[in-house]
Amino acid sequence: MFRNFFICFFLTILSTGKLLSQPQIPSNKYGLPVINDIEQFKAATTDTNQAMVLLRQVLRPFHSHIVYATPHNFTGIKLYHQPQLFLRLPAARALARVQDSLLKRGLNILIFDAYRPYAVTEKMWEVVPDDRYAANPANGSGHNRGTAIDLTLADANTGLPLPMPTDFDNFSDTAHYAFTHLPENVLANRNLLRGVMEHFGFVALSTEWWHFSLPDAKRFALLNLSFKQMRRVALKL
């Protein structure tokens, strides 16, 4: 009887593709499991929806301005080296739907940031230890999970950004959604960006008009792979 029970149990596991246990990811000093190498990533991403995707593959036309690849950001130092923009597959698909919707209006998206290695989040927190504007490494960031995106609206033909309340990474009340003492066209642009992102499943951050993320981010592991490593493991579409 017990033998038959265990045979049925294991057949159920095999038929559903579920494992008894997930690969163990080493925890950091905060007790957070963080993937630090390619083999750990491969072991933890057997589900295609966990895959990382190069956004240039799914967005056409593609516009970006990665300020963290320069010293002209709030830290004053160059944080990224030879970066490319990646997101988890569900986030990339949702962003493609956002772009399709905007292109029908003669608009596009201009991307500032997407996947961010966990080590960069630690550096940012050293400069701005304020969780209204920077992710606390003790919690990790949606950017580290590949589920958050920083972006703005742009003209589809020129790629030039539309007027918004502030520049990217402006850590002031003016960047908050609650701030409404702004020109009508700026409010309209901000509302349009938020509306289309939320329509396709993203969630806005109240203190940063440019930041959006998937609502179920914690089902994805924190990642600390370099951009070079990420290029090696990203899904080829």
C-alpha positions, 0 to 999 in steps of 0.5 A, a space after each residue: 500500500 505504502 509502496 503504491 502511494 509513493 509510486 503515485 506521488 513521484 509519478 505526479 511530480 514527474 507529470 507536472 514537472 515540479 521538483 521536490 526542492 528548488 536549488 539552494 541559492 546562497 544567502 548574503 549578509 542580509 539573509 537574502 538569497 542572491 544569484 551570483 553566477 551563471 550556473 546558479 542562474 541556470 539551475 534556478 530558471 528552469 521555467 521559461 517565464 524566469 528567463 531574462 530577455 534583451 529588450 532590443 530583441 522585443 522593442 522596435 524601434 528601440 530608444 535608450 539613455 543609460 545614464 548609469 553608464 556615465 558619471 553623470 548620475 546621482 552617485 557621480 561615478 560610472 556604475 555600469 560597464 558595457 550595459 544592455 537592457 534586460 527584463 524577465 520574459 513576462 515584463 518584456 512581453 508586457 513592455 512590448 504591448 505598451 510600446 505597440 499601444 503608444 506607437 499608434 499614438 505616434 509615441 514610443 518609450 525611452 528607457 533609462 534602466 531595467 535589470 540592475 546587478 545587486 552590487 550596484 544597488 548596494 553602491 546606490 544605497 551608500 550614496 542615498 540611504 532613503 528608500 523613497 528613492 533608492 532600494 534598501 539592499 536589505 530588501 533588494 530591488 525589482 531592478 535586481 529581479 529583472 522586473 522593474 523598468 525606468 522610462 519615459 515617453 518619447 516622440 516615435 519619429 525623433 526619439 526625443 522625450 516628452 516634457 515630464 515633471 522632472 529629469 530622471 532620478 530627480 529626488 524631490 517632491 516634484 517627482 511624486 505623483 501627488 505633486 500636481 503644481 505642473 503645466 497641463 501638458 506635463 500632467 497629461 504626459 505623466 498621466 498617459 505614461 502611468 495609464 498605459 503602463 498600469 493597463 498592461 500590468 505594471 505598478 507605479 512607484 508614488 515617489 518616482 514618475 519614471 519607475 514601474 514594476 511587476 506586482 509579483 516581483 518577489 517570485 523572481 530571484 535577486 540577481 547579481 550577474 554582470 551585463 556580460 554574464 547576462 548576455 550569455 544566459 539571456 533567452 535568444 528570441 
